[in-house]
Amino acid sequence: MNVRSAWFCAGANLAQLPIAMRPLLVTVLGAQQAGGYAVAGLAGGAAAAGMAVTSPGWSWALARFGERRVLVASGVLYAGVQIVLAACHGPLFVGVAGASGLCTPPVASCVRGTLPRMVGSGGLTKAYAVNSVSLEIVYIAGPLWVAGWTALVGAAGALVASTVVGVGGLVVG
């Protein structure tokens, strides 16, 4: 594994921070801004359903248009919807959370497709291992990240901070 592919894995996994932490962020934000945990649960389900619906389409677009174009388009849409989600109150929150799921960037698919081209077959096992470890770090440190930002600036601020880091990861990766 070379430095370029390690940098790519780090950036790609930072890009997954807002995706990985969306269930927690939507729950906390929904409870605060949208009327409670029932709305937060509906919003979390809408986001997951939106992602499930569009994932095959994003994967098709990766093959057709290339990673850069798809990640830029989906990343811009995603960042915009996340910012709107941070400002949402009431029942509209569920719909915007669903839209967040619809435009989730296909970062994981992109990583699985790009690593073999970056490292070749000889270093692929090591590259996948580095990617897996860095993704685990996101899932372990992510809740602490969300809790810290929520304590400092509230749930909406935590969502915005996670989105900024995610977009930064897309740019770096």
N, C-alpha and C positions, 0 to 999 in steps of 0.2 A: 504494500500500500504506500502510495506517495503522499507528499504534503498536499497536493492539489485535491486528491480524493478525500483526505481527512478533513480539509477545509470545507469541501462540498458537503460531507456528512454533518459537520457541525452546523453549517448554515441551514441545511435542510431540516435538521432536527429542531433548531430554534424556530424555523418557520412553522413547525408543527405545534409549538407551545399554545397558541390560541385555539387550535383545533383540539388538542389533547385536553385542555383545561375548560373547553366550552361547557361540558355538563356541570362542572362546579361553578363556573362563572354565571351561567344562566340560572342555576338554582339560587345562588346568593342574590343576584341582581333581581330575579323575578320575585323573590320573597320581599325585597326592599321596595321595588318600584312598581310591581305589577299586581299586587294584591294578595300575595301569599304563595304558599308552597304548591297549591293546586294549579295555579297559573304557571308557576315555575316548572312543574312537572309536564304540563301540556307543552310549554315552550321547548323544554329539553327533548320531548318526543318529536315535536315538529322539526327541530334542527336535525335530529338523527334521521328522520324520515326524508327530509330534504337532501341530506348527504347521500343516503342510500339510493334515492331516485336518480341523482345526477352523476354519481361516481362512474357508471359505465360510459356515459356520454363524455365525461372529462377524459377518461382513458382512451376512448376512440379519438378524441381531439388531439391528445398527445401524439398519437401515431400519425395523424393526418397533418397537423400544423406544426409540430415540434414543441419541445418542452418550454422553451423561452416564451413563445407567444401565448401558450395556454396558461403558464404560470403568471405572466404579466396580466393577462385579461382577468383571470379568476382572482388573482391577488388584489387587483384594484377594486373589483366588485366586492370581494370579501371585506376588505378594509372599510369601504364605504358603508356597507350594511352593518358591520360591527359598530361603527361610530354611531349610526342611527339607533342600533339596539341599545347602546349605552345611554341614549337620551330618551328611550321609550318608556311610557307609563301605560298602565291599564291593559285592556284586551288586545290592543295593537301589538303588544309585546310578543304574543304567540306567533303572529304572522311574520313579524320581522325576524324572529328566531328561526322560523322555517326558511325564510329567504337566506339567512346566514348559512344554513345547511346546504341550500341549493347551489351556492357559489363558493363552497369550500374548495380551496386549491388542492389538486391531486398530488400533493407533495410525496406521499409514500410511494405511489405508482411511479412517479418521476425518478425517485431514488433507485428503486428496483430496476428500472430500465436504463439508467445512466451509469450506475456502478460497473456493470460488465464492460461497457465501452471505455471507461476511464482506466481500469486496472488490468484488464485482460483476464484470462482464465487462471493464470498462476496466482494472482493475489486476491481473487474474488472471495474466497472464504474469509480471509483476514478483513477485507473491506466490509463484508456483511457483519462480521463480528463487531467491528468498530461502530458501524451504524446502529446495531442492536444495543450496544452499551450506551451510546450517546442518547438514543431514544429512551432507554430506561432512566437515564438521568433526568430527562424532561418529565417523565411520569412520577419520579420520586421528588424532585425539587419543585415541580409545578404547583402542587397544592400549597407549599410554603410560600412560593412567589405570590400566589393569589391571596393567601391570608395576609401576607405582609402589606401588599398594595391595598387590600380592602381595609386594613387597619389604618393605613396612612391617609388614603384619599377616597375611600368608599368603593363599593362594588363597581360602579360605572368607571371610576378611575382605574381599577384593576383590569377591567375589560379593555380599556383604551391602551394601557401600558402593555398588556399581552399582545394586542393587535400591532402596536408599534414594533415590538420585538419580533413578531412573526413576519411582518413586512421586511424588516431588516434582515432576517434570516433568508427570505426569498431573494433579496438583493445580493447578499453575500454568497449564498449557495449557487 
